[in-house]
Amino acid sequence: MVVETGRGRSQYITSNDLKSAVTKHKSLTLSLTSSAQYFVDRLSPRDRRLLQENLQLLDGKRVTFGSTCSGTDVIVPVVKHTFSELSKLFNVSIQIVHIFSVESHKQKRSFIKDAHSTSDVHLFDDAAIFRDGGEAFGDVCQRSHEVPSAVDILISGPSCKNFSKENQKRANFASCNLAGSSNVLLLK
């Protein structure tokens, strides 16, 4: 994990370091921006050049994304802050636009509405809308919308039910967890 330690400096710490710091009441600020910087700093010169070339192709463009099995939709600020930091680091201007989220759990949809600025984002309760097309009911504005037909990036989380401690059969899904369970699809 990367934390800001003050005066624009950041450092990588382990979960044990974080527990120790919290125990000693040290003030550490977690930052998505410093996390992005941390990973860019660790790229090889070749990979950094390739990243810069790809970002230059996106300069001045609008990049759209959506999420399914969204959970708390923590991916929204991660994507926005990451692209914001990459734009600064590589002197490009990329507009990131969150188009939709899909979450079947009513309380999680409520959390998404409360925790994120979702006034212009479609929030749906079932990913089957993309198969069926047409219109679907949006949770934010409480009316039907035309189903979004395309985004540049689709991020899909795992089903939390499979890994919940409340699920007595979660051991059946352990191999999914070990193999990695989130998916990012670059659609264009």
Rosetta blueprint (number, residue, H / E / L):
1 M L
2 V E
3 V E
4 E E
5 T E
6 G E
7 R L
8 G L
9 R E
10 S E
11 Q E
12 Y E
13 I L
14 T L
15 S H
16 N H
17 D H
18 L H
19 K H
20 S H
21 A H
22 V H
23 T H
24 K L
25 H L
26 K L
27 S L
28 L L
29 T E
30 L E
31 S L
32 L H
33 T H
34 S H
35 S H
36 A H
37 Q H
38 Y H
39 F H
40 V H
41 D H
42 R L
43 L L
44 S L
45 P H
46 R H
47 D H
48 R H
49 R H
50 L H
51 L H
52 Q H
53 E H
54 N H
55 L H
56 Q H
57 L H
58 L H
59 D L
60 G L
61 K L
62 R E
63 V E
64 T E
65 F E
66 G E
67 S E
68 T E
69 C L
70 S L
71 G L
72 T L
73 D L
74 V L
75 I H
76 V H
77 P H
78 V H
79 V H
80 K H
81 H H
82 T H
83 F H
84 S H
85 E H
86 L H
87 S H
88 K H
89 L H
90 F L
91 N L
92 V L
93 S L
94 I L
95 Q E
96 I E
97 V E
98 H E
99 I E
100 F E
101 S E
102 V E
103 E L
104 S L
105 H L
106 K H
107 Q H
108 K H
109 R H
110 S H
111 F H
112 I H
113 K H
114 D H
115 A H
116 H L
117 S L
118 T L
119 S L
120 D L
121 V L
122 H E
123 L E
124 F E
125 D L
126 D L
127 A L
128 A H
129 I H
130 F H
131 R H
132 D H
133 G L
134 G L
135 E E
136 A E
137 F E
138 G E
139 D L
140 V L
141 C L
142 Q L
143 R E
144 S E
145 H E
146 E E
147 V L
148 P L
149 S L
150 A L
151 V L
152 D L
153 I E
154 L E
155 I E
156 S E
157 G L
158 P L
159 S L
160 C H
161 K H
162 N H
163 F H
164 S L
165 K L
166 E L
167 N L
168 Q L
169 K L
170 R H
171 A H
172 N H
173 F H
174 A H
175 S H
176 C H
177 N H
178 L H
179 A H
180 G L
181 S L
182 S L
183 N E
184 V E
185 L E
186 L E
187 L L
188 K L
